[in-house]
Amino acid sequence: MSAKPVSLKTLAAKLELTVGTVSRALNGYADISPATRERVRRAADELGYRPNQNARRLSIGVPETICYQMPRYASSIAQPFVAQLLQGLGEALRKRNWDLLVSHAESSKDEIAQIDRLVRSGRIGGMVISRPLKNDPRIRLMQDLKCPFVVHGRTNSSEGYAWYDIDSEDAFVQSVNHVVGLGHSAIGFIGAPLQLQFAQDRLNGFQRAIVENGLTANPDYIQIADFSDEGGEAATNILLDMDAPPTAIVCVSDTVALGALAAIRERGLVPGQDITVIGYDGLQFGIHANPPLTTMAQPQAHAGRRLGDMLLSIIDGDDPTQHQELQRAHLVRRKTDGPMQNAWVRKFVSVREDSQ
């Protein structure tokens, strides 16, 4: 049978101090001397005292709960992206004994209603918004409600709020430069719906790198697909059905790239040998793809920790515009990228003719 929890009243009686003094000492108030604070903490550890978080939150008027709103464009296979992000966010919040609430909405209208309800209810002290649109109404609402928030990503105008982002445009410049260095000049791009700012940024990076490398831009090589492995598979089939299909494909995400690998294998071709495929995100499941996926990696757990730390600092009074952080993705080479080979074209045409 477990021992009865030690109450704040019991701890105060043991120290011969008032309950108020002990409470203020445990919460680090400056009007309590350092010696008394240390004495109280030592006694709390010895007696096994654990604060009643609900009572504490009621007393200070702060909910001490952060909400992460799940992205709507998140297929089941993309959940590792969210899981890794939540891991880091949870780590940041645990340092302050804050809780994490995860919410999900089916539509943009539902997202707005959900945010409005949560903030006005007083249940949350701040929010993390993910995968923003180019012009995102959630950000305007949070600003109107005067609730602390941080965005994982950016909109087309990102000056007035806190955000953490990876330079998506730069990542796709790196990706194209890499496949050009392998000898490819016919390069396809599979993107996501362009109302998402990151999707536009990644397309911009692809197009910029095509120009900078002196390649001829082929608009048919750009496919905007559903943000899922099924979307990647369908877009890859369109690319491979062309009379002059690309020899390399860069994908907006690892999820989309998995669909590209499936379409390539279905035709009897070998990703990385016959066609180069590069993903984006660096998710763990890419290691177990067939073959293991080459990708532009971004550290999701680190992103979660930074988002949590930034949001807590804003809640503590920091100016949100002082918390804007841009990081770079880096290439992780596995088995789906390789040099351009003329032989694969003959093999591809033969496979296509045999299937007809």
Buried (B, 14 or more C-beta within 10 A) or exposed (E): EEEEEBEBEBBBEBBEBEBEBBBBBBEEEEEBEEEBBEBBBEBBEEBEBEEEEEEBBEEEEEBBBBBBBBBBBBBEBBBBBBBBBBEBBBBBBEEEEBBBBEBBBEEBEEBBEBBBEBBEEEEBBBBBBBBBBBEBEBBBBBEEBEBBBBBBBBBEEBEEBBBBBBBBBBBBBBBBEBBBEEBBBBBBBBBBBEEBBBBBBBBBBBBBBBEEBEBEEBEEBBBBBBBBBBBBBBBBBBBBEEEEBBBBBBBBBBBBBBBBBBBBEEBBBBBBBBBBBBBBBBBEBBEEBEBBBBBBBBBBBBBBBBBBBBBBBBBEEBEBEEBBBEBEBBBBEBBBBBEBBEEBBEBBEEBBEEEE
